[in-house]
Amino acid sequence: MRFLSLLLVLLFGLHSGQTIAQDCNGADHTVLAGNLYFNPENLTITAGETVAWLNEGGFHDVNGNISAVSGESFGNPEAFSLPTVTGDPSGVCMGTYTFTEPGTYNYDCSVGSHAASGMVGTITVEAAATGCNDDLACNFDSTATSAADCQYNDGTFDFNSGFWLVPINALDPDLGCDIQPAVGTITTVISEEGQPVTVVVDADLEAYINGAVADGLLTSLQAILLLSALEQATFSFCGNTMTGIAGLNTIVSEWNGQSWSLGDLGLNLAPVSTLADGCSDPIALNFDPCANPDVTLCEYTAVACDDPLACNYDSTSAGTTDCNYFDTNLFTLDENDFIGLVDDEDCDSGYPGAYSVPVPLTQDSTGGPLYFILFPDVESFLVENGFEIAAQDIATVSVSVCDTVMNYNSLVIGDTDLNWDGMGFTVDLYGSFVAPESSFPIGCPDPDACNFDACSHPFVSDACTYIELGDLATAAGDTGLVTMSELDSLTFVATPGEGLTLEWDSECGELIVDGNTATLVGPETGDCEVCVEAENADGCEIESCIVVTVLGGIDDPSNAKWQLMPNPAASELRVVWGGETTPFEVVDLNGRRVHTVTLQPGSQVLDVSGLRPGLYLAGPQGQAPQRLAIQR
């Protein structure tokens, strides 16, 4: 009898319920079969889902028809079975079954005594949720059990291109349209099947709304409420009705043929798809402020401009009476313009305003092409620094500026286009730039300042800060240029501000430093500098120098019978002479005798006011002369 029962189970199972090929891919759930187990033993699924069985070892089947233990029907909503399969540890697919009827399904393994040994299982199938219980949706059903089938856009409107959002206060009532793209912005709309419609609040939209507040088109409160509502709100569009829920607030608006109005928030909005495309250029004959902007649709009156250099060049016209040579929003024609070399090591931007020179771009009273004003001192500067060709080029150039392109036509370069790079226009031939002053940040263009910024505006120095270092002077008060003998010593004095550290330097000879003073001893003959550098706690430095002319003595004045002082002299020279009465001669460096007097023994003052400033040789006749400096 037991054999017969098992045979009936097998026969009935092969011909009842649903069996499919042994392909377990894509199943919603998986049950593992093995040594006297189904895992999970109890499984709950939703009607319409598929279960797969994988055999990990042994000889097993899936029997959901007649119990192998009792020999009686399980009484399942539907009988099901899968054939016997030998498994292995990798898992052998026994098959799948899709449960469509809700209820409880019992099953076992009918092989041998497996069922009696506990190899049984249960599948609980729950009814699938249907309908739409979201009252925001177009197909809301109060009897529905879920929002699985909700529809939030019935297709009356196409949102693929987004919304036009326009402040009501920005509208020109004379135009007769609720949506005027020129004063609005386009927002991204997400409208996916089965999901409420949402509006993307990104940085561009926030900037637009904040700008509307700044322009007085929205109040600050409206902007706050609007951004908060759009960030939270979910919408449905059912026929002509727009419904939005943002937190506890509900927004309801009816389509008026042009837009939905959000009066409390100060806005109108409409799908881009509801507007026809039209010309967006106000100067065009067919300008349409109520249309989606498309400049390619614009129509214009014929103009007289046959100059290829002009922004509005028309090859079919004749004359230049209507030519426009400046049409850009990048800068104004009234601004100063500057030229300089790009990629300066002191300026990260490559546009070192501090090292540039002014070349204003202007236009004469006839309204013809633009040209650069080449100031005489600027021209001289360029020539002296090896840019003579650039100066010639700038002096001959005719220019137009059209949007982001400078049309540049000169005798040197010829006809070429220079493209705006964010700051100005680059002339590759010279490695230089042309840039308006609005491109340069306000900073400090003075290289001697503590906060020097090579990139800054060249004419605005109000931001510069300095450290104070008075003029470097000798102990006698001389500044700038002093003269001394190689046998003398000379003391220099610095007068720094508070909190500065000093560093002395000279190539003249040895410096003996004592705080704010330094004494030069044993200088070498010739011209050199004595310098002092002051530095504050922030690392800002400033330097002051004195040029020193060191005169070499032909004889050691300490061993001579005569001395002269001061040296340098201005108008009077005192000579101390220990010999007899003799001529005193002054000879220039060309060997010409320029001054002769009779020198008496003792101390005598000589008038040298008639000598020109410079270097001379002076001394009593027959004595080794000394170098004399006349300085005024």
C-alpha positions in Angstrom: 0.0 0.0 0.0 2.8 2.4 0.8 4.4 1.7 -2.5 1.1 2.3 -4.3 0.6 5.6 -2.4 4.0 6.8 -3.4 3.4 5.8 -7.0 0.1 7.6 -7.1 1.9 10.7 -5.7 4.5 10.6 -8.4 2.0 10.0 -11.2 -0.4 12.6 -10.0 2.3 15.1 -9.3 3.7 14.9 -12.8 0.3 15.7 -14.3 -1.0 18.3 -11.8 -0.1 21.9 -11.0 2.5 23.8 -12.9 6.0 22.6 -13.6 8.7 24.4 -15.7 12.1 23.8 -17.1 15.0 23.6 -14.7 16.0 27.3 -15.0 16.2 29.1 -11.7 17.4 32.4 -13.0 15.1 35.4 -12.3 13.1 33.9 -9.5 11.9 36.2 -6.8 12.7 33.7 -3.9 15.0 30.7 -3.5 14.5 27.6 -1.3 17.5 25.3 -0.7 17.0 21.5 -0.5 19.5 19.1 1.1 20.0 16.4 3.7 16.4 16.1 5.0 15.7 19.9 4.9 14.1 22.7 3.0 15.6 26.1 3.8 13.7 28.3 4.5 11.2 25.8 5.8 8.5 28.5 5.9 8.4 31.2 3.2 6.0 34.1 2.8 5.6 35.7 -0.7 3.2 37.9 -2.7 0.8 36.5 -5.3 2.5 36.6 -8.7 6.0 35.9 -7.4 8.2 33.0 -8.4 10.0 30.5 -6.1 13.0 28.4 -7.2 14.4 25.3 -5.5 18.1 24.4 -5.5 19.3 20.9 -4.5 22.6 21.1 -2.5 22.9 17.3 -2.1 21.0 14.0 -2.2 18.0 12.7 -4.3 14.9 14.9 -3.7 11.8 16.2 -5.3 9.2 18.9 -4.4 5.7 17.5 -3.8 2.8 19.8 -3.2 0.0 17.5 -4.0 -0.5 14.4 -1.8 1.3 14.1 1.5 3.9 11.4 1.5 3.3 10.9 5.2 -0.5 10.7 5.4 -1.3 9.7 1.8 -3.9 12.4 1.7 -4.2 15.6 -0.4 -2.5 18.7 1.1 -5.6 20.7 0.1 -3.4 23.5 -1.4 -5.1 26.3 -3.4 -3.2 24.8 -6.4 -1.3 21.5 -6.5 2.3 21.8 -7.6 5.4 19.6 -7.9 8.9 19.5 -9.2 10.7 16.3 -10.4 13.4 14.4 -8.5 16.8 15.8 -9.0 20.2 14.7 -7.7 22.0 17.6 -6.1 25.6 18.8 -5.4 27.1 21.4 -3.1 27.0 24.1 -5.9 23.2 23.8 -6.1 21.3 22.1 -8.9 18.2 23.8 -10.1 15.1 21.6 -9.4 12.8 24.1 -11.1 10.6 27.1 -10.3 6.9 27.7 -9.6 4.9 30.9 -9.8 2.2 31.2 -7.2 -0.8 33.2 -8.4 -3.5 32.2 -5.8 -3.2 33.5 -2.3 -3.3 30.9 0.5 -1.1 28.4 2.4 0.8 25.8 0.4 2.2 22.7 2.1 4.8 20.4 0.5 7.3 17.7 1.2 9.9 15.5 -0.4 8.2 12.2 -1.4 11.5 10.3 -1.8 11.8 7.4 0.6 11.1 8.4 4.2 12.4 12.0 3.7 9.0 13.6 4.5 8.5 11.4 7.6 12.0 12.5 8.7 11.0 16.2 8.6 11.7 17.3 5.1 8.6 19.4 4.7 7.9 23.0 3.9 5.3 25.7 3.7 4.7 28.6 1.2 2.4 31.4 2.4 1.1 33.5 -0.5 -0.4 36.9 0.3 -2.7 38.8 -2.0 -0.9 41.5 -4.1 -1.7 45.1 -3.1 -3.6 46.9 -5.8 -5.1 50.2 -6.7 -4.1 53.7 -5.5 -4.8 54.9 -1.9 -2.9 58.3 -2.3 -5.4 61.1 -2.5 -2.7 63.3 -4.3 -2.9 60.9 -7.3 -5.2 61.3 -10.3 -6.7 57.8 -9.9 -7.2 57.9 -6.1 -9.4 55.0 -4.8 -10.4 55.0 -1.2 -10.9 51.2 -1.2 -7.4 50.5 -2.5 -4.8 48.8 -0.3 -1.6 50.5 -1.6 -0.2 53.2 -3.9 1.2 50.6 -6.3 -0.9 51.7 -9.2 -1.0 55.5 -8.6 -0.9 57.9 -11.5 0.3 61.5 -10.9 0.4 62.8 -14.4 -2.4 61.9 -16.7 -0.6 63.1 -19.8 -2.4 66.3 -20.3 0.9 68.1 -20.1 4.4 67.2 -21.2 7.1 68.0 -18.5 10.1 66.6 -20.3 11.4 70.2 -21.0 10.8 71.5 -17.6 8.8 74.5 -16.2 9.1 78.2 -16.9 9.0 79.9 -13.5 8.3 83.7 -13.7 7.8 86.2 -10.8 4.4 87.8 -11.2 5.9 91.2 -10.4 8.3 90.9 -13.3 5.6 90.6 -15.9 4.8 93.3 -18.4 1.0 93.5 -18.4 1.0 95.1 -21.8 2.4 91.9 -23.3 -0.8 89.9 -22.5 1.0 86.7 -21.4 1.5 85.1 -18.0 4.8 83.5 -19.0 7.6 85.8 -20.3 10.8 83.8 -20.7 13.0 86.9 -20.8 12.4 87.5 -17.1 12.0 83.8 -16.0 14.0 80.7 -15.5 13.6 77.1 -16.5 13.4 74.5 -13.8 14.0 70.8 -14.1 10.9 68.6 -13.5 11.1 64.9 -12.7 7.9 63.1 -13.8 8.4 59.3 -13.6 5.6 56.7 -14.0 4.1 55.8 -10.7 5.9 58.6 -8.9 4.7 62.1 -7.8 6.0 65.0 -9.9 8.9 67.0 -8.3 10.8 70.1 -9.1 14.7 70.0 -8.8 16.0 72.8 -6.6 19.6 73.3 -7.6 22.1 76.1 -7.2 21.0 77.9 -10.4 17.4 78.0 -9.2 18.4 79.3 -5.8 20.6 82.0 -7.4 17.7 83.1 -9.6 15.2 83.3 -6.7 17.7 85.3 -4.6 18.3 87.6 -7.6 14.6 88.1 -7.9 14.6 89.2 -4.2 17.5 91.6 -4.9 15.5 93.1 -7.8 12.4 93.6 -5.7 10.4 91.0 -7.6 9.9 88.7 -4.6 10.0 89.4 -0.9 12.4 87.6 1.3 9.6 85.7 2.9 8.2 84.6 -0.5 11.6 83.4 -1.5 12.0 81.4 1.8 8.6 79.8 1.5 9.0 79.1 -2.2 12.4 77.3 -1.9 11.1 75.4 1.1 7.9 74.4 -0.7 9.7 73.3 -3.9 12.3 71.3 -2.0 9.5 69.4 -0.1 6.6 69.4 -2.5 5.3 66.5 -4.6 2.8 67.3 -7.3 0.1 65.7 -9.4 -1.3 67.1 -12.7 -4.7 65.8 -13.4 -6.4 67.4 -16.3 -6.0 71.2 -15.7 -5.6 70.9 -11.9 -2.2 71.1 -10.3 -2.1 69.8 -6.7 1.0 70.0 -4.5 1.7 68.8 -1.0 4.6 70.4 0.9 4.5 69.2 4.5 1.2 70.3 6.0 0.5 72.7 3.2 -1.5 72.0 0.1 -1.1 73.9 -3.2 -4.0 73.8 -5.7 -4.1 75.8 -8.9 -6.2 75.6 -12.1 -4.7 76.0 -15.5 -5.9 79.3 -17.0 -4.8 78.5 -20.5 -1.3 80.0 -20.1 -0.1 79.0 -16.6 -0.7 77.9 -13.1 -0.6 80.8 -10.6 1.0 80.5 -7.2 -0.2 83.9 -6.1 0.8 83.5 -2.4 4.4 82.7 -3.5 4.4 85.4 -6.2 4.9 83.1 -9.2 3.4 81.8 -12.4 4.7 78.5 -13.9 4.0 76.6 -17.0 5.5 73.7 -18.9 8.0 74.8 -21.6 6.2 72.5 -24.0 3.1 74.7 -23.9 4.9 77.7 -25.4 5.7 78.0 -29.1 9.2 78.9 -30.1 9.8 82.5 -31.2 12.3 85.2 -31.7 14.0 86.4 -28.4 15.9 89.5 -29.8 14.1 92.7 -28.8 15.6 94.6 -31.8 14.2 92.0 -34.3 11.0 92.7 -36.3 9.3 89.6 -35.0 10.4 89.7 -31.3 8.0 87.6 -29.2 8.6 87.9 -25.4 6.0 85.3 -24.7 7.7 82.5 -26.7 10.4 80.0 -26.0 13.6 81.9 -27.0 15.1 81.0 -30.4 17.3 83.7 -32.1 17.4 81.6 -35.3 13.7 82.6 -35.9 14.5 86.4 -35.7 13.9 88.6 -38.7 15.6 92.0 -39.1 15.5 95.0 -41.3 18.2 95.3 -43.8 21.3 97.2 -42.6 24.0 99.0 -44.5 27.1 97.3 -43.3 29.4 95.7 -45.8 32.5 95.9 -43.6 33.7 92.4 -42.7 35.3 93.8 -39.6 31.9 94.8 -38.1 29.8 92.7 -35.8 26.8 93.1 -38.0 28.5 92.6 -41.3 26.0 91.8 -44.2 27.6 90.7 -47.4 24.4 91.6 -49.3 24.3 95.2 -48.1 26.2 98.3 -49.3 27.8 101.0 -47.2 28.8 101.2 -43.6 26.3 103.7 -42.1 24.8 101.0 -39.8 28.0 99.1 -38.9 28.4 98.2 -35.2 32.0 97.6 -34.0 31.4 97.0 -30.3 28.7 94.5 -29.2 29.6 92.7 -26.0 28.7 92.4 -22.4 32.2 91.5 -21.2 33.3 95.1 -20.6 32.5 98.7 -21.6 34.2 100.9 -24.2 34.7 103.5 -21.6 37.0 101.3 -19.5 40.8 101.6 -19.6 42.5 98.8 -21.4 46.0 97.4 -20.7 48.6 95.4 -22.5 51.3 93.2 -21.0 53.0 89.9 -21.2 51.2 86.8 -20.2 52.4 84.0 -17.9 54.3 86.3 -15.6 55.9 84.3 -12.8 54.5 86.7 -10.2 50.9 86.4 -11.3 49.1 83.1 -11.2 46.4 84.3 -13.6 49.0 85.1 -16.2 47.6 88.7 -16.5 50.0 90.8 -14.4 48.2 94.1 -14.2 51.0 95.7 -12.2 53.4 95.3 -15.1 51.1 96.3 -17.8 50.7 99.7 -19.7 47.5 101.5 -20.6 46.3 101.3 -24.2 42.6 102.5 -24.1 40.3 101.2 -26.8 38.2 104.0 -28.3 36.2 105.0 -31.3 36.2 108.3 -33.2 33.1 110.5 -33.7 32.3 108.9 -37.1 31.4 105.6 -35.4 33.9 103.6 -37.4 36.2 100.8 -36.3 37.8 100.9 -32.9 41.5 101.6 -32.3 44.0 101.8 -29.5 45.3 105.0 -28.1 49.1 104.7 -28.0 50.4 107.3 -25.6 53.8 108.7 -26.4 55.4 107.6 -23.1 53.9 104.1 -23.6 55.2 103.9 -27.1 58.7 105.0 -25.8 58.5 102.4 -23.1 57.7 99.6 -25.6 60.4 100.7 -28.0 63.1 100.9 -25.2 62.2 97.4 -24.0 62.4 95.7 -27.3 58.7 95.8 -28.4 59.1 98.2 -31.3 57.1 95.9 -33.6 54.3 95.6 -31.1 54.2 99.4 -30.8 54.0 99.7 -34.6 51.3 97.1 -34.7 49.1 98.8 -32.0 49.5 102.1 -33.8 48.0 100.6 -37.1 45.3 98.3 -35.8 41.6 98.5 -36.5 39.4 96.5 -34.0 35.9 95.3 -33.4 34.7 93.4 -30.4 31.8 91.1 -31.1 30.6 89.0 -28.1 33.7 87.0 -27.1 35.8 87.7 -30.2 38.1 90.7 -30.9 38.5 91.1 -34.7 42.0 92.4 -34.9 43.3 93.9 -38.2 46.7 95.5 -38.4 49.5 96.1 -40.9 51.9 93.9 -38.9 49.7 90.9 -37.9 47.1 91.2 -40.6 43.5 90.1 -40.1 43.0 87.7 -37.1 40.5 86.8 -34.4 41.4 87.0 -30.7 39.2 85.0 -28.4 38.2 86.0 -24.9 39.7 83.7 -22.3 37.9 84.9 -19.2 40.0 88.0 -18.6 41.0 89.4 -21.9 42.4 88.6 -25.4 45.7 87.0 -26.0 48.0 88.1 -28.9 50.0 84.9 -29.5 52.5 86.6 -31.8 53.9 88.7 -28.9 52.9 86.5 -26.0 50.9 89.4 -24.8 47.4 90.3 -23.7 44.8 93.0 -24.1 42.5 93.2 -21.1 40.0 95.7 -19.7 40.5 97.1 -16.2 37.4 95.3 -14.9 39.3 92.0 -15.3 41.9 93.0 -12.8 41.1 92.6 -9.1 41.7 95.5 -6.7 45.0 94.9 -4.9 48.4 96.5 -4.5 50.3 97.0 -7.8 53.4 98.6 -6.1 56.4 96.1 -5.9 57.8 98.1 -3.0 54.7 97.5 -0.8 54.4 94.7 1.7 51.3 93.3 0.0 52.4 93.6 -3.6 50.1 91.7 -6.0 51.3 91.5 -9.5 47.8 90.5 -10.7 46.0 93.6 -9.4 44.6 96.6 -11.1 47.6 98.8 -12.2 46.1 102.1 -11.3 44.5 101.5 -7.9 47.0 101.4 -5.1 44.7 102.3 -2.1 45.1 98.7 -0.8 48.9 98.9 -0.5 50.6 98.7 2.9 54.2 99.7 3.7 56.9 99.5 6.4 58.7 102.7 7.3 62.4 103.0 6.7 63.8 106.5 6.7 66.5 107.6 4.3 69.9 106.0 4.8 72.4 108.7 5.6 76.0 109.2 6.6 76.8 110.4 10.1 77.2 113.9 8.5 73.7 113.7 7.1 74.5 113.0 3.4 72.1 110.8 1.4 72.0 109.4 -2.1 75.6 109.9 -3.3 78.8 110.3 -1.2 82.5 110.4 -1.9 85.3 109.1 0.3 89.0 108.1 0.1 90.0 104.5 0.2 92.0 105.4 3.2 89.1 106.8 5.1 86.2 105.3 7.1 82.6 106.4 6.9 79.7 105.8 9.2 76.1 105.2 7.9 72.9 105.6 9.9 69.5 104.0 9.4 66.3 105.3 11.0 63.9 102.3 10.9 60.4 102.2 12.3 59.5 100.3 15.4 59.7 96.5 15.4 62.0 96.2 12.3 65.1 94.1 12.0 68.0 95.4 9.9 70.5 93.7 7.7 73.4 95.7 6.3 75.2 94.9 3.0 77.9 96.4 0.9 80.4 95.4 -1.8 82.5 98.5 -1.0 84.5 96.8 1.7 84.2 95.8 5.4 81.1 97.0 7.3 81.3 97.2 11.1 77.7 97.0 12.2 76.3 98.3 15.5 72.5 98.3 15.5 71.3 101.1 13.4 74.8 102.2 12.3 77.4 100.6 10.1 81.0 101.9 9.5 82.7 101.3 6.2 86.4 100.7 6.5 89.1 100.0 4.0 86.9 100.5 0.9 88.0 99.5 -2.6 88.4 102.2 -5.2 85.4 102.8 -7.5 81.6 103.1 -7.3 79.6 100.8 -5.0 76.6 100.8 -2.7 76.0 100.6 1.0 72.5 99.2 1.7 70.3 98.4 4.6 67.3 96.1 4.4 64.5 96.3 7.0 62.1 93.5 7.7 59.0 93.4 9.8 57.5 90.4 11.7 55.3 89.5 8.7 58.3 89.1 6.5 57.8 92.3 4.5 61.1 93.9 3.4 62.3 97.3 2.2 65.7 98.5 1.3 67.6 101.8 1.2 71.0 102.4 -0.4 73.7 105.1 -0.7 76.0 105.2 -3.7 79.6 105.6 -2.6 82.4 106.8 -4.8 85.7 105.7 -3.4 88.7 107.8 -4.5 92.1 106.2 -4.5 95.0 108.2 -3.1 98.2 108.6 -5.1 100.0 109.3 -1.9 99.2 108.7 1.7 97.9 112.0 2.9 99.1 111.2 6.5 102.7 111.3 5.2 102.3 114.3 3.0 103.5 117.9 3.8 100.0 119.1 2.9 96.3 118.2 3.4 93.1 119.5 1.8 89.6 119.5 3.2 86.7 119.0 2.8 86.8 116.4 0.1 84.4 116.5 -1.7 84.3 120.3 -1.7 81.6 122.7 -2.9 83.0 126.2 -3.3 85.8 126.5 -0.8 88.8 124.2 -0.2 91.1 124.5 2.9 94.7 123.5 2.2 97.3 122.9 5.0 100.8 123.3 3.6 104.0 122.6 5.5 106.4 123.8 2.8 107.6 127.1 1.2 105.6 129.4 -1.0 104.7 127.4 -4.1 102.0 127.2 -6.9 98.9 125.0 -6.1 97.5 123.4 -9.2 94.2 121.7 -10.0 94.2 119.5 -13.1 91.2 117.7 -14.7 91.2 114.1 -15.6 92.3 115.0 -19.2 95.5 116.6 -17.9 94.4 120.2 -18.4 95.3 122.7 -15.7 92.0 124.3 -14.7 93.0 126.3 -11.6 96.3 127.7 -10.2 96.9 129.8 -7.0 100.0 130.6 -4.9 100.1 128.5 -1.8 101.5 130.1 1.3 102.8 128.1 4.3 100.2 127.2 6.9 96.4 127.0 6.5 94.8 128.7 3.5 91.2 128.7 2.0 91.0 128.5 -1.7 88.0 129.5 -3.9 87.0 126.6 -6.1 83.5 127.8 -7.0 84.5 128.2 -10.6 85.2 124.5 -11.0 82.5 122.3 -12.5 81.4 119.3 -10.4 83.5 116.3 -11.0 86.8 114.6 -10.2 90.2 116.4 -10.4 93.9 116.0 -9.3 95.1 118.7 -6.9 98.3 119.6 -5.0 101.3 121.8 -4.5 103.7 121.9 -7.4 106.3 119.1 -7.0 104.1 117.1 -4.6 102.2 113.9 -5.3 98.6 115.1 -6.1 95.4 113.9 -4.4 92.1 113.3 -6.1 89.6 116.1 -5.4 85.9 115.8 -5.9 83.8 118.9 -6.5 80.2 118.2 -5.6 77.2 120.6 -5.3 
